[in-house]
Amino acid sequence: MRLLDLLHPHLDGVTEIVDATGGGIPLEPYLHLPEGIGLTRSGPEDKEPVGEGQLLLLSYGPDPARHGDEAAFTAALGRMRPGGRGLVVLGHVTNELPYHRLLDGLVAHRCQVLRAAGLGYVHLHGGAVFACTDHLLPLHDGAGRPVPGDGDPNATALRIAGEYVLTDFVSRAQRDRLLDLERRHEEDSRALETLRDESGADRAAAAVRERDQIAAALRQARDRVGVLEARVAMLQGSTSLRVGQVLISAARSPLRGSARLPRELYGMWRGRSKGGRPVAARPKAGASALAEAAAADGDRLHLAHRAFSAGPRDRLVVAGVLNAATAADFAHDAVVNRALPHDATLVAERTDPDVLVVQLSACTGPGPWTHTGTGLAPDLDRRLAELLSTARAAGRPTVLWRDAPASAAPGLSRFPWDAVIDGDTGVQPARLDPASTERADLREIFTSRATRVRLSQLARIAGAVDPLDGRRVAVLADPRDGEEISRLIGQVLAQLHRPAEVLVPTPGTELAELTAGGVTVRASGDGPSTPWVADWTDLGEEREAAHLLDLMCAQECSGADAVGYSADGAGFVPHVNGFRPALVRKSLWRAPEGAARLFTIRQEDAR
């Protein structure tokens, strides 16, 4: 909820708003006051009463520098007179609000709370409207409308008393459950600490990690020794080395060596192959296959390599035991490397994944890892243990994805996992037909069941790049007056898929409410920093709360570079000529017309 949604229903009869917040949080850009209502600022030293036709604006929170202290709040309440109203914005998180102290001050100054609601801002979490009165006022519902009644103050008091008892009754069960959970958590923590002290599990875990690191270092050392042996064998068989040895021997003993030198050089020449290339000496026993290949090819060691570019990692990298369908779905939003039994440890070492995932259904269904964890394939269990050890030695988290009953592979639960995710691997929107799928189903898949949402869980576990960053949208707008600014703020903050930033020609304090709502405001000349850009230049157009949500749904289903609404066609359809894209990819934001792959949505289906 926005601050104006809480304030405006209570402005009937109000002609002046007195801002006594102290300026820690400038609230004027949040109010969007209608014509005829003035705003005046009041300091702590002001003692002017606030009565009929006036509304006092206060703040109450944990940060004295931003919200003011409790003494200043109580002193400001002392200015209230019957008929005056007030609004207090709350900096406390809802479940941490010391409402008893807040209520004590209000009751002491004859103020009745009319309505309280949460606010969707970063530093303001709620607000409450109150009025100073000599008698009970009618209560208000969640929308700020007075509750119908016969005006009997006793009826109002009975309603307040009844709501108090029922609210306490409902919350008491939650408080009891919370206390029970906290008590059980403390007992489990004590039992775990005792178990650790008795069994030395921490020391065992440290020893296992150290063993894995030593094993990994040993494998690397052995690989290095094999390469060095190959190079030594190559050098020993090279003509240059042999000629150098003959020359040095002749130089050390000129009399004897000079006589043997022509014969030895002639013998080396005769030993050359018919193709004119020297025959390398056969490597000694124990040399690696690399040395043998080098010897067979002559004096040179040829290294096959592949060109690559190094840069910042901008996608989640996943390795592990996955079935083919899951790997294909994950590959839309991440780099996926499937580990097979014969190369599992090599994949974990060479690909440097952000996270190692083992999918339970890949261990029970058809595939190379079938029967892993069931006790029927001990060799596969051993290879999986080696794979997990390699990942732990590299400091990579290991995750068991239980998308099938745990009883299907009970042996997997014995492995040391850093995290366990229960549930399916999600739905890939690219596999859906948006033209035949209900709009509500598409929205629900996009927000909570899409594969990208599931991958976001892995990214949080691994501390890697979040795939949901690919859904960030920048809104491009050009408001010309206060009315269009208010419309822009209202439309942006109402979006179910809230944009990450708003681009305007000249950012100012009048858009501070967007910043408070978690939306970055930047100059349009700097260009967007998000993958997608939405055209919001026509602020006279009505945009529903699902406007951006439907556009992003269409994009992920179609893979289009640009998406827009069109009156032609039925539902989600391919590009129709003559429409203006409402959402475009950042790289094509200023591309020439026709350079993008386009997609349209029928306008009436979006409502």
Secondary structure, DSSP 8 states (H G I E B T S, - for coil): --HHHHHGGG-TT--EEEE-STTSS--HHHH---TT-EEEE--TT----B-TTEEEEEEE-S-HHHH--HHHHHHHHTTB-TT-EEEEEE-S-GGG--HHHHHHHHHHTTEEEEEEEE---SS--EEEEEEE-SS----B-TTS-B------HHHHHHHHHHHHHHHHHHHHHHHHHHHHHHHHHHHHHHHHHHHHHHH-HHHHHHHHHHHHHHHHHHHHHHHHHHHHHHHHHHHHT-HHHHHHHHHHHHHHSHHHHHHHHHHHHHHHHHTB-TTS-B------TT--HHHHHHHHT-S---------------SEEEEEE--HHHHHHHTTTEEEEE--TTTHHHHHHHH--SEEEEEHHHHHSSSTTTTTTTTS-HHHHHHHHHHHHHHHHTT--EEEEE-S-GGGSGGGGGS--SEEEES---B-GGGS-TTTS-HHHHHHIIIIIBHHHHHHHHHHHHT---GGGGG-EEEE----SHHHHHHHHHHHHT-SS--SEEEESS--GGGHHHHHTT-EEEEGGG---SSEEEE---TTS---TTHHHHHHHHHHHH--SEEEEESSSSSEEE--TT---SEEEGGGTT--TT-S-EEEEEGGGG-
